[in-house]
Amino acid sequence: MPFIIAEPCIGVKDKSCVEVCPVNCIYEGDDQFYIHPDECIDCQACEAACPVQAIFPDNGVPEKWQPFIDKNRTHFENK
């Protein structure tokens, strides 16, 4: 999973990340956006575009937002 979208996205869903993604791998969920782990090409465009700094490399997610790694994985498990 190259990138994770964490709590700062909840309630904001700005869509700047969606607009810059060259492979359209960012999907809208009920409360936030999610980056598809198999479709992401690790270009980092979304991370730079996020106005609320909610996007992190999977190995750089702050400890307080670690549960978002599983939340992202779960979002795509049955899709």
C-alpha positions in Angstrom: 0.0 0.0 0.0 2.0 3.0 -1.2 -0.2 5.8 0.4 -2.8 6.1 3.1 -5.4 8.9 3.6 -5.9 9.6 7.3 -8.2 11.5 9.6 -7.7 15.1 8.3 -9.6 14.1 5.1 -12.7 13.2 7.1 -15.4 15.8 6.6 -13.2 17.7 4.1 -12.9 15.6 1.0 -11.4 18.4 -1.0 -10.8 16.3 -4.2 -7.5 18.0 -5.0 -5.8 14.6 -4.7 -8.4 13.1 -7.1 -7.8 15.8 -9.7 -4.0 15.2 -9.8 -3.9 11.4 -9.7 -2.6 10.3 -13.2 -4.1 6.7 -12.8 -7.4 7.5 -11.1 -6.8 5.3 -8.1 -8.4 7.5 -5.5 -11.9 6.5 -4.6 -14.6 8.3 -2.6 -15.9 6.5 0.5 -18.7 7.6 2.8 -16.5 9.8 5.0 -13.2 10.1 3.2 -11.2 9.2 0.1 -9.2 6.0 -0.2 -6.2 5.1 -2.4 -6.4 1.7 -4.1 -3.2 -0.2 -3.1 -2.9 -2.1 -6.3 -3.6 0.7 -8.7 -1.4 3.4 -7.1 1.9 4.0 -9.0 3.5 5.8 -6.1 3.9 9.1 -8.0 3.3 11.2 -4.8 1.2 13.8 -6.7 -1.7 13.3 -4.3 0.4 13.8 -1.2 1.6 17.2 -2.5 -1.9 18.3 -3.6 -3.7 17.5 -0.3 -4.6 20.8 1.3 -5.1 19.3 4.8 -2.0 17.0 4.7 -4.0 13.8 5.1 -1.9 11.6 2.8 1.1 9.7 4.0 3.4 7.0 2.7 2.2 3.7 4.3 5.5 3.6 6.3 5.1 7.2 7.4 1.6 7.3 8.9 1.7 9.1 12.3 1.1 6.7 15.2 -2.2 8.4 16.1 -3.6 7.6 12.6 -2.2 4.0 12.2 -5.7 2.5 12.3 -6.3 4.2 8.9 -3.9 1.7 7.3 -6.4 -1.1 8.2 -9.4 1.1 7.3 -7.9 1.6 3.8 -7.2 -2.1 3.4 -10.7 -3.0 4.6 -12.3 -0.6 2.2 -10.9 -2.4 -0.8 -11.2 -6.0 0.5 -14.6 -6.7 -1.0 -14.4 -4.6 -4.1 
